[in-house]
Structure formats: structure tokens, C-alpha cells
Amino acid sequence: MDDFLLRALLAGLGVAVVAGPFGSFVVWRRLAYFGDTLAHSALLGVALGFLLHLNLTLGIVIVCQVLAVLLFLSQRQRQLAGDTLLGIFAHGSLSLGLVALAFMEDVRVDLLSYLFGDILAIAPADLVWIFGGGGLALALLVWLWKPLLAITIHEDLARVEGVAVDRVNWAFLGLIALTVALMMKVVGLLLVTSLLIIPAATARRFSSGPEVMAALASLIGCLAVGGGLYGSWRWDTPAGPSIVVAACVIFVLAILLPSGLSTGKERRRT
Amino acid sequence: MKQSANDTLLEFSGVGLSVGRREILKEVSLKVGRGEVVTLIGPNGAGKTTLLRVGLGLLRPTEGEVYLRPDLRTGYMPQRLQLDPTLPLTVRRFLGLAGSRGSEELLPILREVGAERVLDSPFGNLSGGELQRVLLARALLREPDLLVLDEPVQGVDVQGQAELFQLITRIRDRRGCAVFMVSHDLHLVMASTDRVVCLNRHVCCTGSPEAVTADPGFVELFGPLVVQNLALYAHDSEHRHNKKQEDFDG
């Protein structure tokens, strides 16, 4: 196998494994549009990276983190509905990123690779980011798992039972922002959310518990990456979108499959 | 019931809460003592749930003070718990979130609330009554001195409502914990509470169920028709309550 294909596969699998559990929380907490908004700000991160001569991934991570904080704070006001606010941030930051890049005369970027990912151009340094950053995000998520689950089920109940709700929520948003920034390279800013939610949504029917669903989502994400990359290599299609198409195919196949597990109406008696 | 200062678990002193210009609570003073069942009743929008949330420390009052006995263990049963259907969760896992516990701890609590057969059921398959019982079990897992219940019989049929209130009374009798609850169901709650607090942003009247139903403030709040019906119901549910109790004891 060629080096660049191997790197692409490793990057894709790494991202898919991280996306499974995070995507599950995105689905449970209905944060799909939130993730999308973070992803849209990535171009601004690229511009920031060029401007300050930073590593571009680092630029994206920084901008995503800042946006997560802004979103969290602005959602405390009650004047505008949450989705309106997210729409403003998403398209505002995307356009701002495009305009900022246009101002930089000596910078030429391949816009498509940012919009739809450039997994075949993954460099060894990107792999370090994905496995280092992704590993960190995943480890912290495992650490926060139980309080986060309690908050997801009922925030007030968790608070009364002594969970540091605000701190856990902040940490979770930071981790989501990091994950989104890392996924950018693989599927691009327009498709990040799909890799978060499609595997998780597919896994739901076959899951008896939250952990099972998270692990299954990771596995399904890996299948989608493998299938998408194979398709891309075989038919010379763009890699990022091919991965998402593969995820969608698995989703549809899973719907046609009888679930049999967990969602059944039977009740075990003790 | 006479109480020394130490017996006070929760006390509101002149509590007020305004959001913008809207006054939601105004000069509310009330006390919940050890082992006491205090029920908040009042029309929709009277601030019952808000007062409960202030008592739990989830909301900060804009005026007045809330006293909680130090080291008070509180068990909370929220008004409605709607789990996102995408989240697969069994009752066992749900209860485990209150602290890691095995079946040997979970089963007795579920048995206490009469829901032991749902331990491994998916959360989404629970009936209204089972859901309330499971929520109650989660609150009891904390071995509370004070149970705070927000509309504990919501989404339960009438027969089930009476049973739930009897269950709450039995839990109080057995564990000696105080109960502070919200209900807008007047007649069922009358038989299972020591003290009723009529709330309509401020405390309209308070006292034993019998005293409150005779209070002009209560009549004004709920109208004479409701009060008349209540007299009938109160008698009726008292009767049923005793019968059930015998069944259980026998």
C-alpha cells in the first residue's frame, strides 16, 4: 500500500474512533447544529494560522475553542432562539474566514480541500495531531463520562446530586471543539458533523446501553472510512465525500436490518 | 407539631424572586421540619416549582434567605424526565448514576417503591407510574433527610396517583425523612400531607389540610365549587386510604 494511502487510512480510522463517543453525545444532547457551527469557523482558524505563522491545525483548534466559549455565553441570553444564534455564528464565521483569506495576497488556499477534506494529503505531522489530540480528547471524555451522562439525562437532578455541572459542560464543549478541529482535515468543514452523527445514529438501534452505542459508533465510523477510502481509490472519487457516502449506505442498510436487540418491547423479569 | 431550631431542615425567610420586572415569588416564608410532609399547592404559574428550585439551590432568590440544615441530604425527584429516545438506558444504569451500586443495593430500593421488576427494562418502555417510581427510587438511593418531589404523580392514572401518594406517606413513616412536594392535585394530596401551603406568588394560607380548606384565602384561590367538591373527595380518599393500609398490613 502506498504511504499516502496508509496515512489516510490511519488518519481516517483515528478520527472515526474519536468521533464515535463524541458523536453519541452530540446525538443525545441534540448538538448537531452546534458541531456544524464550530466546523464552519475552521476557515477563520486557517486564516489565523497564516496570519500568525502558526500550525494551521493549531489555528483551527484555537478558533474552535474561542467560538465554543462565545456560543456558550451567548446562549444564556433569551432574546434569540438557539438555532438562530448558531446560524449567525456558523455563516458569519465561515464568511469572515473567506474574506480574511482573500485579504492575504500571498496566500493561496485550495478551498475545496478545506470544505470537503483532504485526507490523501495527510502528513505525518497531521497524524501526530489526530492521535495525540484525539487520544487526549477521548481519555478526558472517558474520565468525564459518568457526570456527563448524568447531565445529559437531567441537568438539575445531576446538580442536586453534586455534579459540577458547569465545569463538566465547559470541559465537554472544549473537547467537542478539539474533536471537530481534528476531523476537519479528514472530511472537511462541511462534512464534519456527518461523521459525528451518522455512525451514532446508525448504532442506536443495536445498542442496549450508552457505552455500547459509543463503541459501536466508533466501529461503524471505521467501516465507513475503510469503505469510503476503498471507493475513492477504486473509482477515483473525492475521499471525504466518499467516506460520508459510505456512512450513509451503512445507515440505510442498518435500517433495513432487523434490530432484534434492546429496542424490543419485551421486559425481562427478575 | 412543635420543633426546636435543630429540627428545621429547610427554611425560607422572606424569599422573593423576580425575573426582569416579573415578580415570580414574593415574601415567601415557610419551614420544613424533620419528618414533616409539606405540600405546595396553587394554580398554574403560582411559582411552586420555582420555590422548589430555590430550596434546592438551583435558583438564587433575589430577596430573602434560604436556610438549609448543614449536611442535609436531599433527594430530588424532578417534574418530568424525558429521555431523548436516542439514548439507550436501562433502569439499572439510570439508578447507577446516583453512585455506583450493584443489584444488591438497587433491588431493595426498587422493591420499596414497588418497581423491582423493571430493573433491567429500557427506560423508554416504562409506564407513567413505573417512571415515577423509578425516579423516586433514585432520590431514595441518596438516603435523604429531605425528599423534594415536583409533581410526583404527573402522568399517572387516578388509581396510580392514590397509590403513589400512599407510597410517599409510607416512605416517610418508615424512613422518617421529611417530604417537600408540589402538587396541583388537591384532593389526593389532602390525605397524605401534614401541612399544606397555598402558594400564589406569595403564601396565601398554610396549615393542616382541614384548616386550609376552611381558610378564606384558599376558597378565594380555588373558588367555592372546588372547595365543595374537595370536602367530598377528602372523605372518600381517606376511606380508601385506610382500606389500602389494612391490605398492606394484613
Interface residues (C-beta under 8 A of the other chain):
Chain A: V27 W28 R29 R30 K146 L149 A150 T152 I153 H154 D156 L157 A158 R159 V160 E161 A200 A201 R204 S207 S208 G209 P210 V212 M213 S262 T263 K265 R267 R268 R269 T270
Chain B: R53 L56 G57 L58 T74 Y76 P78 L81 L83 D84 T86 L87 P88 L89 T90 R93 F94 L97 A98 L107 E116 R117 V118 L119 D120 S121 P122 N125 R138 R142 V148
